[in-house]
Each structure stands twice: as structure tokens, then as C-alpha cells.
Amino acid sequence: MEVSNSKKIKQLHFLINDNFTVAKHCRATMETISEISLRHYFQKLAAKRSQFAIELGDQLNELGEKKPYIPTSTYESRWSEISHENKLKNVRKNLKLYKQSLSKYKRALSNINDGNCREILIRHKAIIAGHITELRSLKKLIKEKIETTTGNDSSKHQEELI
């Protein structure tokens, strides 16, 4: 096995683990959200990242490496409390994980120069960058909703005191 092949294999294993970690956190975030549309959104994010891991596993197979263990489920049921604060905290955590993933993909792209594998990494990187933009917007909306909710409560309380 060439040195470059072992480097590619190591990078792909690293990205597979990262994709499953992010998918797991997306599923955990889904549990902290009461809105059906947002639950569906995080479910789609988790499914997309699991799909990325499977695609990278196929690339490992093409490099002559045995397919990595891919769990049938990366879902843990924790029954977290549903609140705006938990929602904001988990969206922030997802955003952080996605930013870290983007830098990991950039690092992998600096080491992997082969056609098909590189194209897959470029496609994944572009999708992740798009998700970062969406998560930033979602974080901003949740923050505004919390501020509006707490702002209204404090003004009502002030009115009661007067």
C-alpha cells in the first residue's frame, strides 16, 4: 500500500467518524424541539450526514480497505427537556460541529487529489457549507424568539408593578 493511499484511508476514516458524530447530535437536537418542521429538518440533516459516511465507506472499499463498521442506528433516546434554551444550545452545538466538519473536509481535500473521491468530498463540503448558513439563520431566529418572549414577559411584569 502506498503512503498516499494510507493517508487517504486515514482521512476517510476520520471523516466517517465525524459524519456519524454530527448525525448523532442532530438526532439528539431533534429531541429538544417541539416544532414538527424543525424536528423534520434535523432528521434530514442526520440522514444526510449518515449518507455521507456510507459514501465515504464505499470510497474506502474502492481503495482496497475493508468497509468500516457502520452502525445501523446512531440514535439515542434521551427524552431531553423541550425548551427554547435547550433548542438554542443544541443549535449552537450543531453549528459548531458543522464548522469543525467543514475544516476537516478542507484538510482532507488538501490530502486527497484523486478524481472520484475528491468530487465526493467537494460535494459534501458544499452541502455542509450550505447547512452552516441555514443553522446560522436558525440560531438567529431562535435567539430573536427568546428575546421577544422574555422581553414581553418583563414588560408585562413592569406594567403590573405600575
C-alpha positions as a LaTeX table, in Angstrom:
\begin{tabular}{lrrr}
\hline
Residue & $x$ (\AA) & $y$ (\AA) & $z$ (\AA) \\
\hline
Met1 & 0.00 & 0.00 & 0.00 \\
Glu2 & 1.37 & 3.41 & $-0.94$ \\
Val3 & 1.94 & 6.13 & 1.61 \\
Ser4 & $-0.60$ & 8.32 & $-0.17$ \\
Asn5 & $-3.21$ & 5.54 & $-0.02$ \\
Ser6 & $-2.74$ & 5.09 & 3.73 \\
Lys7 & $-3.07$ & 8.85 & 4.18 \\
Lys8 & $-6.31$ & 8.84 & 2.18 \\
Ile9 & $-7.66$ & 5.89 & 4.15 \\
Lys10 & $-6.84$ & 7.62 & 7.44 \\
Gln11 & $-8.56$ & 10.82 & 6.28 \\
Leu12 & $-11.64$ & 8.91 & 5.13 \\
His13 & $-11.93$ & 7.04 & 8.44 \\
Phe14 & $-11.64$ & 10.38 & 10.24 \\
Leu15 & $-14.43$ & 11.90 & 8.12 \\
Ile16 & $-16.68$ & 8.84 & 8.53 \\
Asn17 & $-16.42$ & 9.13 & 12.32 \\
Asp18 & $-17.09$ & 12.86 & 12.11 \\
Asn19 & $-20.19$ & 12.34 & 9.98 \\
Phe20 & $-21.63$ & 9.81 & 12.42 \\
Thr21 & $-20.89$ & 12.10 & 15.39 \\
Val22 & $-22.70$ & 15.00 & 13.73 \\
Ala23 & $-25.62$ & 12.76 & 12.72 \\
Lys24 & $-25.94$ & 11.57 & 16.30 \\
His25 & $-26.01$ & 15.14 & 17.61 \\
Cys26 & $-28.60$ & 16.17 & 15.01 \\
Arg27 & $-30.83$ & 13.37 & 16.26 \\
Ala28 & $-30.29$ & 14.48 & 19.86 \\
Thr29 & $-31.20$ & 18.05 & 18.89 \\
Met30 & $-34.35$ & 16.75 & 17.27 \\
Glu31 & $-35.47$ & 15.55 & 20.70 \\
Thr32 & $-35.24$ & 19.04 & 22.22 \\
Ile33 & $-37.55$ & 20.63 & 19.66 \\
Ser34 & $-41.32$ & 20.65 & 19.77 \\
Glu35 & $-41.96$ & 22.13 & 16.29 \\
Ile36 & $-42.60$ & 19.37 & 13.76 \\
Ser37 & $-40.94$ & 21.22 & 10.86 \\
Leu38 & $-37.70$ & 21.73 & 12.83 \\
Arg39 & $-37.73$ & 18.13 & 14.01 \\
His40 & $-38.03$ & 17.07 & 10.37 \\
Tyr41 & $-35.19$ & 19.46 & 9.41 \\
Phe42 & $-32.78$ & 17.94 & 11.95 \\
Gln43 & $-33.86$ & 14.46 & 10.95 \\
Lys44 & $-32.94$ & 15.32 & 7.35 \\
Leu45 & $-29.56$ & 16.71 & 8.48 \\
Ala46 & $-28.84$ & 13.49 & 10.39 \\
Ala47 & $-29.85$ & 11.33 & 7.44 \\
Lys48 & $-27.66$ & 13.37 & 5.08 \\
Arg49 & $-24.61$ & 13.01 & 7.33 \\
Ser50 & $-25.19$ & 9.26 & 7.68 \\
Gln51 & $-25.41$ & 9.08 & 3.89 \\
Phe52 & $-22.07$ & 10.93 & 3.64 \\
Ala53 & $-20.47$ & 8.35 & 5.94 \\
Ile54 & $-21.78$ & 5.49 & 3.80 \\
Glu55 & $-20.49$ & 7.13 & 0.60 \\
Leu56 & $-17.06$ & 7.57 & 2.19 \\
Gly57 & $-17.17$ & 3.93 & 3.30 \\
Asp58 & $-17.71$ & 2.96 & $-0.34$ \\
Gln59 & $-14.64$ & 5.01 & $-1.26$ \\
Leu60 & $-12.62$ & 3.11 & 1.32 \\
Asn61 & $-13.79$ & $-0.11$ & $-0.28$ \\
Glu62 & $-12.58$ & 1.12 & $-3.68$ \\
Leu63 & $-9.16$ & 1.87 & $-2.17$ \\
Gly64 & $-8.91$ & $-1.77$ & $-1.13$ \\
Glu65 & $-9.71$ & $-1.15$ & 2.52 \\
Lys66 & $-12.41$ & $-3.25$ & 4.12 \\
Lys67 & $-15.65$ & $-1.39$ & 4.69 \\
Pro68 & $-15.76$ & 0.23 & 8.13 \\
Tyr69 & $-18.33$ & $-0.75$ & 10.69 \\
Ile70 & $-21.39$ & 1.35 & 10.03 \\
Pro71 & $-23.90$ & 1.19 & 12.86 \\
Thr72 & $-27.49$ & 0.53 & 11.88 \\
Ser73 & $-28.59$ & 3.23 & 14.27 \\
Thr74 & $-26.77$ & 6.18 & 15.76 \\
Tyr75 & $-29.85$ & 7.26 & 17.62 \\
Glu76 & $-30.03$ & 7.53 & 21.38 \\
Ser77 & $-33.30$ & 8.29 & 23.05 \\
Arg78 & $-32.67$ & 10.66 & 25.94 \\
Trp79 & $-36.00$ & 12.45 & 26.40 \\
Ser80 & $-34.46$ & 15.86 & 26.92 \\
Glu81 & $-36.48$ & 18.73 & 28.27 \\
Ile82 & $-38.07$ & 20.70 & 25.47 \\
Ser83 & $-37.36$ & 24.39 & 25.92 \\
His84 & $-36.16$ & 27.36 & 23.89 \\
Glu85 & $-32.90$ & 27.43 & 25.86 \\
Asn86 & $-32.16$ & 23.76 & 25.08 \\
Lys87 & $-33.11$ & 24.32 & 21.47 \\
Leu88 & $-30.75$ & 27.30 & 21.16 \\
Lys89 & $-27.94$ & 25.44 & 22.96 \\
Asn90 & $-28.28$ & 22.42 & 20.67 \\
Val91 & $-28.49$ & 24.51 & 17.50 \\
Arg92 & $-25.31$ & 26.31 & 18.60 \\
Lys93 & $-23.63$ & 22.95 & 19.19 \\
Asn94 & $-24.73$ & 21.72 & 15.76 \\
Leu95 & $-23.38$ & 24.89 & 14.17 \\
Lys96 & $-20.05$ & 24.38 & 15.93 \\
Leu97 & $-19.88$ & 20.74 & 14.81 \\
Tyr98 & $-20.68$ & 21.70 & 11.23 \\
Lys99 & $-17.95$ & 24.37 & 11.21 \\
Gln100 & $-15.47$ & 21.79 & 12.53 \\
Ser101 & $-16.61$ & 19.34 & 9.85 \\
Leu102 & $-16.05$ & 21.94 & 7.17 \\
Ser103 & $-12.45$ & 22.44 & 8.28 \\
Lys104 & $-11.94$ & 18.64 & 8.41 \\
Tyr105 & $-13.22$ & 18.34 & 4.84 \\
Lys106 & $-10.90$ & 21.16 & 3.74 \\
Arg107 & $-7.98$ & 19.35 & 5.37 \\
Ala108 & $-8.95$ & 16.09 & 3.68 \\
Leu109 & $-9.22$ & 17.85 & 0.31 \\
Ser110 & $-5.66$ & 19.12 & 0.72 \\
Asn111 & $-4.50$ & 15.49 & 1.01 \\
Ile112 & $-6.81$ & 13.72 & $-1.46$ \\
Asn113 & $-6.34$ & 14.60 & $-5.10$ \\
Asp114 & $-7.95$ & 11.60 & $-6.81$ \\
Gly115 & $-10.89$ & 12.16 & $-9.13$ \\
Asn116 & $-13.97$ & 10.40 & $-7.81$ \\
Cys117 & $-13.13$ & 10.60 & $-4.11$ \\
Arg118 & $-12.22$ & 14.29 & $-4.43$ \\
Glu119 & $-15.51$ & 15.02 & $-6.23$ \\
Ile120 & $-17.45$ & 13.37 & $-3.39$ \\
Leu121 & $-15.55$ & 15.41 & $-0.80$ \\
Ile122 & $-16.15$ & 18.64 & $-2.72$ \\
Arg123 & $-19.88$ & 17.87 & $-2.94$ \\
His124 & $-20.08$ & 17.05 & 0.77 \\
Lys125 & $-18.15$ & 20.22 & 1.64 \\
Ala126 & $-20.53$ & 22.38 & $-0.39$ \\
Ile127 & $-23.60$ & 20.82 & 1.26 \\
Ile128 & $-22.06$ & 21.27 & 4.72 \\
Ala129 & $-21.32$ & 24.94 & 3.94 \\
Gly130 & $-24.97$ & 25.40 & 2.95 \\
His131 & $-26.12$ & 23.77 & 6.18 \\
Ile132 & $-23.88$ & 26.15 & 8.15 \\
Thr133 & $-25.70$ & 29.11 & 6.59 \\
Glu134 & $-29.07$ & 27.55 & 7.43 \\
Leu135 & $-28.04$ & 26.80 & 11.02 \\
Arg136 & $-26.78$ & 30.38 & 11.50 \\
Ser137 & $-30.16$ & 31.69 & 10.35 \\
Leu138 & $-32.00$ & 29.24 & 12.60 \\
Lys139 & $-29.85$ & 30.23 & 15.58 \\
Lys140 & $-30.62$ & 33.89 & 14.93 \\
Leu141 & $-34.38$ & 33.21 & 14.68 \\
Ile142 & $-34.45$ & 31.20 & 17.90 \\
Lys143 & $-32.45$ & 33.88 & 19.69 \\
Glu144 & $-34.86$ & 36.58 & 18.49 \\
Lys145 & $-37.84$ & 34.49 & 19.60 \\
Ile146 & $-36.33$ & 34.04 & 23.06 \\
Glu147 & $-35.57$ & 37.76 & 23.34 \\
Thr148 & $-39.08$ & 38.65 & 22.18 \\
Thr149 & $-40.66$ & 36.20 & 24.60 \\
Thr150 & $-38.59$ & 37.32 & 27.58 \\
Gly151 & $-38.94$ & 40.98 & 26.56 \\
Asn152 & $-42.74$ & 40.70 & 26.53 \\
Asp153 & $-42.79$ & 38.95 & 29.90 \\
Ser154 & $-40.67$ & 41.64 & 31.55 \\
Ser155 & $-42.76$ & 44.47 & 30.09 \\
Lys156 & $-45.95$ & 42.79 & 31.35 \\
His157 & $-44.36$ & 42.43 & 34.75 \\
Gln158 & $-43.38$ & 46.12 & 34.75 \\
Glu159 & $-46.93$ & 47.12 & 33.80 \\
Glu160 & $-48.26$ & 45.08 & 36.71 \\
Leu161 & $-45.93$ & 46.88 & 39.11 \\
Ile162 & $-47.10$ & 50.31 & 37.93 \\
\hline
\end{tabular}
